């Protein structure tokens, strides 16, 4: 990951705008697959990561578009809660 600003309490926040594709997606997937990832991650990207979305779904995550402007897309990634059976 490039930068963990962690300005939102305990929620990791990464600015990946300086990376060329596919590096932002690889960095995000590496982090969410890791042992220290919680249930929410905030990311800033240079463009909307359309190819990342199916990978997130496959791993049990969803996303919310926080804001979008040219060169600055902000996403909140949220792990899906597993329902107790």
C-alpha positions as CSV (number, residue, x, y, z in Angstrom):
1,X,0.0,0.0,0.0
2,X,1.2,3.5,-0.7
3,X,-0.1,5.5,2.2
4,X,-2.2,4.7,5.2
5,X,-3.5,8.0,6.5
6,X,-5.8,6.4,9.1
7,X,-7.6,9.7,9.8
8,X,-10.9,8.0,10.3
9,X,-10.5,6.5,13.7
10,X,-9.7,2.8,13.4
11,X,-10.6,2.5,9.7
12,X,-7.6,2.1,7.5
13,X,-7.5,4.7,4.7
14,X,-5.2,4.4,1.7
15,X,-4.4,6.9,-1.0
16,X,-3.5,4.9,-4.1
17,X,-3.9,7.6,-6.8
18,X,-0.2,7.6,-7.7
19,X,-0.2,4.0,-8.7
20,X,-0.7,2.7,-12.3
21,X,-3.2,-0.1,-12.9
22,X,-3.3,-2.8,-11.8
23,X,-1.2,-1.8,-8.8
24,X,-4.1,-0.2,-6.8
25,X,-6.3,-3.3,-7.2
26,X,-3.4,-5.6,-6.2
27,X,-2.6,-3.5,-3.2
28,X,-6.3,-3.5,-2.1
29,X,-6.7,-7.2,-2.5
30,X,-3.4,-8.0,-0.7
31,X,-4.6,-5.9,2.2
32,X,-8.1,-7.3,2.5
33,X,-6.8,-10.8,2.2
34,X,-4.3,-10.1,5.0
35,X,-4.6,-10.9,8.7
36,X,-4.8,-7.3,10.0
37,X,-7.6,-6.1,7.8
38,X,-10.8,-5.2,9.6
39,X,-14.3,-5.0,8.2
40,X,-14.0,-1.5,6.5
41,X,-11.4,0.1,4.4
42,X,-11.4,3.6,2.8
43,X,-9.5,4.0,-0.5
44,X,-8.8,6.9,-2.9
45,X,-8.1,6.1,-6.5
46,X,-7.4,7.9,-9.7
47,X,-10.3,6.2,-11.5
48,X,-13.2,3.9,-10.7
49,X,-11.8,0.3,-10.4
50,X,-14.4,-1.6,-12.5
51,X,-12.2,-4.7,-12.8
52,X,-11.8,-4.8,-9.0
53,X,-15.5,-5.1,-8.2
54,X,-15.9,-8.8,-9.2
55,X,-12.8,-9.7,-7.1
56,X,-14.3,-7.9,-4.1
57,X,-17.6,-9.8,-4.5
58,X,-15.7,-13.1,-4.8
59,X,-14.0,-12.3,-1.5
60,X,-17.2,-11.3,0.3
61,X,-16.8,-7.6,0.2
62,X,-19.1,-4.8,-1.2
63,X,-18.3,-1.1,-1.9
64,X,-19.9,2.2,-1.6
65,X,-18.9,5.2,-3.8
66,X,-18.2,8.0,-1.3
67,X,-17.3,10.6,-4.0
68,X,-16.2,10.8,-7.6
69,X,-14.4,13.6,-9.4
70,X,-12.0,13.4,-12.3
71,X,-8.8,11.9,-10.9
72,X,-10.2,11.3,-7.4
73,X,-12.6,8.4,-6.6
74,X,-13.2,7.6,-3.0
75,X,-14.6,4.2,-2.0
76,X,-15.6,2.6,1.2
77,X,-15.0,-1.1,1.1
78,X,-17.1,-3.2,3.6
79,X,-16.8,-6.8,4.4
80,X,-20.2,-8.6,4.1
81,X,-21.5,-9.8,7.5
82,X,-21.9,-13.5,7.7
83,X,-25.3,-14.5,9.0
84,X,-25.5,-17.0,11.9
85,X,-27.4,-20.1,11.0
